[in-house]
Amino acid sequence: MARAEAWKIGVCGLCALCAITRTTHASSEFSTGQHESGPLLARIELALLGEAKQDPALFERIRSLFSAQTQVLQRDVDRIEQSSVLLPQRTDTVYIWIRVSERNARVYLALGEAGGPARYLFREVALDAGVDEVAGETLAEIAHSSAQALWLRKLQTPRQTLVEALAREVDTPQVALPPVVTKAIHPVTVPESRDTGPPPEKHRIEAGASSIRIGLGASETAHTSSAEGWLHEPGGFLTFEFRARLSLRVAARYLVATDFDLPPARVSLSGPSTEVRGGWLSSDAGRVRLRLELGLGLFLGRAQASIAVEQPKAHALAAQDFARVYALAAGALEWPLGPAWLAAGADLRMPLQATSYEIGGQDGARVSPALCPGGSLELGIGFDP
């Protein structure tokens, strides 16, 4: 009987050991599958500022959370440069800036895109007890999860929101801080978004100044002008965008010489023109957007006539210069190409004064039209000052 009981106990123990082994193996396989999902993050560049720079263990905490195949580098910077955040150089690297000041942490992340606009992520965290051990672990977790979310396209902050957050940055001198003595462990909250309230007047001025975007480009416009035919005007332009919604555009063009018949003469028309436009934009520069504009233009024309048919009453028309002021309304669609864009549009010119062409000794005259519809193609590139 004793042998039978011992045998039964041995069999039950063996079955339990097999079940435990299978459960552990399945759990290990599940954990491995979780870590290997999605493309591997190749490279991290991390910058620590403010009180975060005083914690020597923070960088090591963050580096330990990433895979051994992910290269994590630390950059030594004194301040957060807006151009560095908005224009990340590499497409295989997630750039991270962590700044802690007065129990408040700001985390900026940026990732360049090949052939497209960069992507960004911004987090703001309240630290109840400064950079203590718990806060350091929290910041490391936030940096790790945010970098993975940005790399895998799971989370993203709009560019304009990031620009406004950067505008509220106040760069203070870096001073050596005494070690923080923590008497108790405090919970750390990580809000998705936090309303910091209206910034002081100085900050509002800085935000307005940094919300200007400048653009340069070239364009080709063409419009019909009744007897004058189709007029082609290549040229260039300079734009100023304010808070990604309003724009001011200045353009300069030159009319490619065109000929039209005015029997018994043939007239060649050419000359420069300039325009000023004010406009509205439907979204930021990272997406396809609609542009609507109103403006004024000035065409400085030069008309040169030559006799086309021998007739007794026909006289040559000497070269004459004239100015034509016109109002215009225009609309266009812009497609982003990284920092550049391609746009196609339509416009309508309304001359505020008519141009009359007359040949001496001949009856009748040709007058420029009241409306001149047309279109344009343009290629431009923008940057933040």
C-alpha positions as CSV (number, residue, x, y, z in Angstrom):
1,M,0.0,0.0,0.0
2,A,2.8,2.4,0.9
3,R,4.5,1.8,-2.5
4,A,1.2,2.4,-4.4
5,E,0.6,5.7,-2.5
6,A,4.2,6.8,-3.2
7,W,3.8,6.0,-6.9
8,K,0.6,8.0,-7.2
9,I,2.2,11.0,-5.5
10,G,5.2,10.8,-7.9
11,V,2.9,10.8,-11.0
12,C,0.9,13.8,-9.7
13,G,4.1,15.8,-9.1
14,L,5.4,15.0,-12.6
15,C,2.1,16.2,-14.2
16,A,2.2,19.4,-12.2
17,L,5.8,20.1,-13.2
18,C,4.9,19.6,-16.9
19,A,2.0,22.0,-16.6
20,I,4.1,24.7,-14.9
21,T,6.8,24.3,-17.6
22,R,4.3,24.6,-20.4
23,T,2.7,27.8,-18.9
24,T,6.1,29.4,-18.4
25,H,7.1,28.6,-22.0
26,A,3.8,30.0,-23.4
27,S,4.2,33.2,-21.3
28,S,7.8,33.6,-22.6
29,E,6.7,33.2,-26.2
30,F,3.9,35.8,-25.7
31,S,6.3,38.3,-24.1
32,T,8.8,37.8,-27.0
33,G,6.1,38.4,-29.6
34,Q,5.0,41.6,-27.8
35,H,8.6,43.0,-28.0
36,E,9.2,42.1,-31.6
37,S,6.0,43.5,-33.0
38,G,6.5,46.4,-35.4
39,P,9.8,47.7,-37.0
40,L,12.7,48.1,-34.7
41,L,13.6,51.7,-33.6
42,A,17.2,52.1,-34.9
43,R,18.6,55.2,-33.2
44,I,17.8,57.7,-30.4
45,E,19.4,61.1,-29.7
46,L,18.6,62.4,-26.3
47,A,19.2,65.9,-24.8
48,L,18.6,66.6,-21.1
49,L,18.2,70.2,-19.9
50,G,17.5,72.1,-16.7
51,E,17.1,69.9,-13.6
52,A,17.0,66.8,-15.8
53,K,20.7,67.4,-16.6
54,Q,21.5,67.2,-12.9
55,D,20.3,63.6,-12.6
56,P,23.2,61.4,-13.7
57,A,21.1,58.3,-13.7
58,L,18.3,59.5,-15.9
59,F,20.1,58.8,-19.2
60,E,21.0,55.3,-18.1
61,R,17.4,54.6,-17.0
62,I,16.1,55.7,-20.5
63,R,18.8,53.7,-22.3
64,S,18.0,50.5,-20.3
65,L,14.4,50.6,-21.5
66,F,15.3,50.3,-25.2
67,S,16.4,47.2,-27.1
68,A,20.1,46.4,-27.2
69,Q,19.8,46.9,-31.0
70,T,18.6,50.5,-30.6
71,Q,21.5,52.9,-30.4
72,V,20.9,55.6,-27.7
73,L,23.2,58.6,-27.8
74,Q,23.3,61.6,-25.4
75,R,23.7,65.2,-26.8
76,D,25.0,68.0,-24.7
77,V,23.0,71.2,-25.4
78,D,22.4,74.3,-23.4
79,R,19.0,75.3,-24.8
80,I,16.2,74.0,-27.0
81,E,16.6,75.3,-30.6
82,Q,13.3,75.7,-32.4
83,S,14.9,74.9,-35.8
84,S,16.5,71.7,-34.4
85,V,13.1,70.4,-33.2
86,L,11.1,71.5,-36.3
87,L,13.7,70.3,-38.9
88,P,15.1,66.9,-37.7
89,Q,18.0,65.9,-40.0
90,R,17.9,62.1,-40.0
91,T,15.0,59.8,-40.9
92,D,16.2,56.8,-38.9
93,T,16.5,58.7,-35.6
94,V,14.0,59.8,-33.0
95,Y,15.2,63.1,-31.4
96,I,14.2,63.6,-27.8
97,W,14.6,66.8,-25.6
98,I,13.6,66.5,-21.9
99,R,13.6,69.7,-19.8
100,V,12.7,69.9,-16.1
101,S,12.1,73.2,-14.5
102,E,10.2,74.1,-11.3
103,R,8.6,70.7,-10.9
104,N,7.4,70.7,-14.5
105,A,8.8,68.5,-17.2
106,R,8.5,69.1,-21.0
107,V,9.3,66.3,-23.5
108,Y,9.7,67.1,-27.2
109,L,10.2,64.4,-29.8
110,A,10.8,64.8,-33.6
111,L,11.3,62.3,-36.4
112,G,12.2,63.2,-40.0
113,E,10.4,61.7,-42.9
114,A,11.9,60.9,-46.3
115,G,10.0,62.9,-48.9
116,G,7.4,64.2,-46.5
117,P,6.9,66.5,-43.5
118,A,8.5,65.6,-40.2
119,R,6.4,64.2,-37.3
120,Y,6.4,65.4,-33.7
121,L,5.2,64.5,-30.2
122,F,4.9,66.8,-27.2
123,R,4.3,65.8,-23.6
124,E,4.1,67.9,-20.4
125,V,4.3,66.3,-17.0
126,A,3.8,67.7,-13.5
127,L,6.4,66.5,-11.0
128,D,5.2,66.9,-7.4
129,A,8.7,66.4,-5.8
130,G,11.1,67.5,-8.6
131,V,13.5,64.9,-10.1
132,D,13.4,62.2,-7.4
133,E,13.8,58.5,-8.1
134,V,10.1,58.1,-8.9
135,A,10.0,61.1,-11.2
136,G,13.2,59.8,-13.0
137,E,11.5,56.4,-13.6
138,T,8.4,58.2,-14.9
139,L,10.3,60.4,-17.3
140,A,12.2,57.3,-18.6
141,E,8.9,55.5,-19.2
142,I,7.4,58.5,-21.0
143,A,10.5,59.0,-23.2
144,H,10.5,55.3,-24.1
145,S,6.7,54.9,-24.8
146,S,6.6,58.3,-26.7
147,A,9.5,57.4,-28.9
148,Q,8.0,54.0,-29.7
149,A,4.6,55.6,-30.4
150,L,6.1,58.3,-32.7
151,W,8.2,55.7,-34.5
152,L,5.2,53.3,-35.1
153,R,2.9,56.2,-36.1
154,K,0.6,55.6,-33.2
155,L,0.7,59.2,-31.7
156,Q,1.5,62.6,-33.2
157,T,1.3,66.2,-32.2
158,P,0.2,68.8,-34.8
159,R,3.1,71.0,-35.9
160,Q,1.3,74.3,-34.9
161,T,0.8,72.9,-31.4
162,L,4.5,72.1,-31.1
163,V,5.4,75.6,-32.4
164,E,3.2,77.2,-29.7
165,A,4.8,75.0,-27.0
166,L,8.3,75.9,-28.2
167,A,7.3,79.6,-28.1
168,R,6.5,79.3,-24.4
169,E,10.0,77.9,-23.6
170,V,12.0,80.2,-21.3
171,D,15.7,79.5,-21.4
172,T,17.2,80.1,-18.0
173,P,20.9,79.9,-17.1
174,Q,22.0,76.5,-16.0
175,V,23.0,76.5,-12.3
176,A,24.3,73.7,-10.1
177,L,21.4,72.4,-7.9
178,P,21.8,70.7,-4.6
179,P,20.6,67.1,-4.4
180,V,16.9,66.7,-3.7
181,V,16.0,65.1,-0.4
182,T,12.7,63.2,-0.7
183,K,10.9,62.4,2.6
184,A,8.0,60.5,0.9
185,I,7.2,59.0,-2.4
186,H,4.6,61.0,-4.3
187,P,2.5,59.8,-7.2
188,V,3.3,61.3,-10.5
189,T,0.5,62.2,-13.0
190,V,1.0,62.1,-16.7
191,P,-1.8,64.0,-18.4
192,E,-2.4,63.6,-22.1
193,S,-2.7,67.4,-22.5
194,R,-2.6,70.2,-20.0
195,D,-3.9,73.7,-20.3
196,T,-1.2,75.9,-19.0
197,G,-3.5,79.0,-19.2
198,P,-2.7,82.2,-21.1
199,P,1.0,83.0,-21.1
200,P,2.4,86.3,-19.9
201,E,2.6,89.2,-22.3
202,K,6.2,88.6,-23.1
203,H,5.5,85.0,-24.0
204,R,2.6,86.0,-26.3
205,I,4.9,88.3,-28.2
206,E,7.5,85.5,-28.6
207,A,4.7,83.1,-29.8
208,G,3.5,85.6,-32.4
209,A,7.0,86.2,-33.7
210,S,7.9,82.5,-34.0
211,S,4.6,81.7,-35.8
212,I,5.8,83.4,-39.1
213,R,6.8,81.2,-42.0
214,I,8.6,82.6,-45.0
215,G,8.4,81.1,-48.5
216,L,10.2,81.6,-51.8
217,G,9.4,80.2,-55.2
218,A,8.9,80.5,-58.9
219,S,5.6,80.5,-60.9
220,E,4.2,80.5,-64.4
221,T,0.9,82.3,-65.0
222,A,-1.2,82.5,-68.1
223,H,-4.5,84.4,-68.7
224,T,-6.5,85.4,-71.7
225,S,-6.9,89.1,-72.6
226,S,-9.3,89.3,-75.6
227,A,-7.5,90.8,-78.6
228,E,-4.2,90.6,-76.8
229,G,-4.5,86.8,-76.8
230,W,-3.0,84.5,-74.1
231,L,-0.4,86.3,-72.0
232,H,2.3,84.2,-70.3
233,E,4.2,85.7,-67.3
234,P,6.9,83.7,-65.6
235,G,8.3,85.1,-62.3
236,G,9.0,84.7,-58.7
237,F,7.3,85.4,-55.4
238,L,7.9,85.9,-51.6
239,T,5.3,84.9,-49.0
240,F,4.8,85.5,-45.3
241,E,2.5,83.1,-43.4
242,F,1.1,84.2,-40.0
243,R,0.0,81.4,-37.6
244,A,-0.5,79.1,-40.6
245,R,-3.7,80.7,-41.5
246,L,-3.1,84.2,-43.0
247,S,-0.6,85.1,-45.8
248,L,0.9,88.0,-47.5
249,R,2.4,87.5,-51.0
250,V,4.5,89.8,-53.2
251,A,5.2,88.7,-56.8
252,A,7.2,90.0,-59.7
253,R,6.8,88.8,-63.3
254,Y,7.6,89.6,-66.9
255,L,5.3,89.1,-69.9
256,V,6.8,87.0,-72.6
257,A,6.5,89.0,-75.8
258,T,3.3,88.2,-77.6
259,D,2.0,89.4,-81.0
260,F,-1.6,90.2,-82.0
261,D,-3.1,91.6,-85.2
262,L,-4.5,95.1,-85.4
263,P,-5.0,95.5,-89.3
264,P,-3.1,96.7,-91.1
265,A,-0.5,96.5,-88.3
266,R,0.8,93.8,-86.0
267,V,1.5,94.7,-82.4
268,S,4.1,93.2,-80.1
269,L,3.3,93.5,-76.4
270,S,5.7,92.9,-73.4
271,G,6.6,94.3,-70.0
272,P,7.0,93.6,-66.3
273,S,4.2,93.3,-63.7
274,T,4.0,93.2,-59.9
275,E,1.3,92.0,-57.5
276,V,0.5,92.2,-53.8
277,R,-2.0,89.6,-52.4
278,G,-3.5,88.9,-49.0
279,G,-4.8,85.4,-48.4
280,W,-6.3,82.8,-46.1
281,L,-5.0,79.2,-45.8
282,S,-7.1,76.2,-44.8
283,S,-4.5,74.3,-42.7
284,D,-0.8,74.1,-41.8
285,A,1.9,73.5,-44.4
286,G,2.1,69.7,-43.6
287,R,-1.1,68.9,-45.5
288,V,-2.8,69.6,-48.8
289,R,-4.5,72.9,-48.3
290,L,-6.7,75.5,-50.0
291,R,-5.5,79.1,-50.5
292,L,-7.8,82.0,-51.2
293,E,-6.4,85.4,-52.1
294,L,-7.4,89.0,-53.0
295,G,-5.0,91.6,-54.3
296,L,-3.9,94.4,-56.6
297,G,-1.5,94.3,-59.5
298,L,0.3,96.7,-61.9
299,F,1.3,95.9,-65.5
300,L,3.8,98.2,-67.1
301,G,3.2,97.4,-70.8
302,R,5.2,98.3,-73.9
303,A,3.4,98.1,-77.3
304,Q,5.5,98.1,-80.5
305,A,3.6,98.0,-83.9
306,S,4.8,97.1,-87.3
307,I,3.0,97.5,-90.7
308,A,1.7,94.1,-91.8
309,V,-0.1,95.1,-95.0
310,E,0.8,97.9,-97.5
311,Q,-2.2,100.3,-97.5
312,P,-2.2,104.0,-98.4
313,K,-3.8,105.1,-95.1
314,A,-1.8,102.9,-92.8
315,H,0.8,104.4,-90.6
316,A,3.3,102.7,-88.2
317,L,2.5,102.9,-84.5
318,A,5.5,104.0,-82.5
319,A,6.4,102.1,-79.4
320,Q,4.3,103.3,-76.5
321,D,4.5,102.6,-72.8
322,F,1.4,102.4,-70.6
323,A,0.4,101.3,-67.0
324,R,-2.5,99.1,-66.3
325,V,-3.8,98.6,-62.7
326,Y,-5.9,95.6,-62.0
327,A,-7.7,93.9,-59.0
328,L,-7.6,90.1,-58.8
329,A,-9.2,87.2,-57.0
330,A,-7.4,83.8,-56.9
331,G,-7.7,80.3,-55.4
332,A,-5.1,77.5,-55.4
333,L,-4.5,74.0,-54.0
334,E,-1.0,73.3,-52.4
335,W,0.6,69.9,-52.1
336,P,3.4,69.5,-49.6
337,L,6.8,68.1,-50.7
338,G,8.7,68.1,-47.4
339,P,9.6,71.8,-46.7
340,A,8.6,72.6,-50.3
341,W,5.2,72.7,-52.0
342,L,3.6,72.5,-55.5
343,A,0.5,74.5,-56.2
344,A,-2.0,74.8,-59.1
345,G,-4.5,77.7,-59.1
346,A,-7.0,79.8,-61.0
347,D,-7.3,83.6,-60.9
348,L,-9.5,86.4,-62.3
349,R,-8.0,89.8,-63.2
350,M,-10.3,92.9,-63.4
351,P,-8.5,95.9,-65.0
352,L,-9.4,99.1,-63.3
353,Q,-8.6,101.0,-66.5
354,A,-8.9,100.0,-70.2
355,T,-6.1,100.1,-72.8
356,S,-7.1,101.3,-76.2
357,Y,-5.1,100.4,-79.4
358,E,-5.7,102.7,-82.4
359,I,-4.0,103.0,-85.8
360,G,-3.8,106.4,-87.3
361,G,-6.0,106.8,-90.4
362,Q,-8.0,103.7,-89.6
363,D,-11.6,103.4,-88.2
364,G,-12.2,101.5,-85.0
365,A,-10.1,100.6,-82.0
366,R,-9.3,97.6,-79.9
367,V,-9.8,97.9,-76.2
368,S,-8.5,95.6,-73.5
369,P,-11.2,93.4,-71.8
370,A,-12.9,94.0,-68.5
371,L,-12.2,90.5,-67.2
372,C,-9.2,88.3,-67.7
373,P,-9.4,84.7,-66.4
374,G,-6.4,82.5,-66.1
375,G,-4.4,80.0,-64.1
376,S,-1.0,79.4,-62.6
377,L,1.5,76.7,-61.5
378,E,4.1,77.4,-58.8
379,L,6.9,75.6,-56.9
380,G,8.0,77.1,-53.6
381,I,10.0,76.2,-50.4
382,G,9.3,77.5,-46.9
383,F,11.3,77.8,-43.7
384,D,10.8,79.2,-40.2
385,P,13.0,82.1,-39.3
